[in-house]
């Protein structure tokens, strides 16, 4: 029974750490860019868009497809940075514990 009690304690500690991490993710902002920095997108740690910056030189009506592609690329860049940050934070919380395939945290 000692092991079960110890496991429950560890689970509660991990749950507490997860709640702390969730709160920190609200504060984190990661930016992605494309077109040599002409388009910048900033997301928070939960992948919610917070800011977008578009250089005025890209505001050409005939070039909307280029602008759309640059926005998409900058958003994907920012999202990749958020995911890398989240993976790093999760590694800290779980102590490097590898989760079974298909299981993702936070739940």
KAJO-V246147 format. One record per residue. N is the residue number from 0. RES is the residue in one letter. SS is DSSP state (2 for helix, 1 for strand, 0 for the rest). Layout:
BEGIN
n = <N;N>
res = <RES;RES>
ss = <SS;SS>
END
This chain:
BEGIN
n = <0;1;2;3;4;5;6;7;8;9;10;11;12;13;14;15;16;17;18;19;20;21;22;23;24;25;26;27;28;29;30;31;32;33;34;35;36;37;38;39;40;41;42;43;44;45;46;47;48;49;50;51;52;53;54;55;56;57;58;59;60;61;62;63;64;65;66;67;68;69;70;71;72;73;74;75;76;77;78;79;80;81;82;83;84;85;86;87;88;89;90;91;92;93;94;95;96;97;98;99;100;101;102;103;104;105;106>
res = <X;X;X;X;X;X;X;X;X;X;X;X;X;X;X;X;X;X;X;X;X;X;X;X;X;X;X;X;X;X;X;X;X;X;X;X;X;X;X;X;X;X;X;X;X;X;X;X;X;X;X;X;X;X;X;X;X;X;X;X;X;X;X;X;X;X;X;X;X;X;X;X;X;X;X;X;X;X;X;X;X;X;X;X;X;X;X;X;X;X;X;X;X;X;X;X;X;X;X;X;X;X;X;X;X;X;X>
ss = <0;2;2;2;2;2;2;2;2;2;2;2;2;2;2;2;2;2;2;2;2;2;2;2;2;2;2;0;1;1;1;1;1;1;0;0;0;0;1;1;1;1;1;1;0;0;0;0;1;1;1;1;1;1;0;2;2;2;0;0;2;2;2;2;2;2;2;2;2;2;2;2;2;2;2;2;2;2;2;2;2;2;2;2;2;2;2;2;2;2;2;2;2;2;0;0;0;0;0;0;0;0;0;0;0;0;0>
END
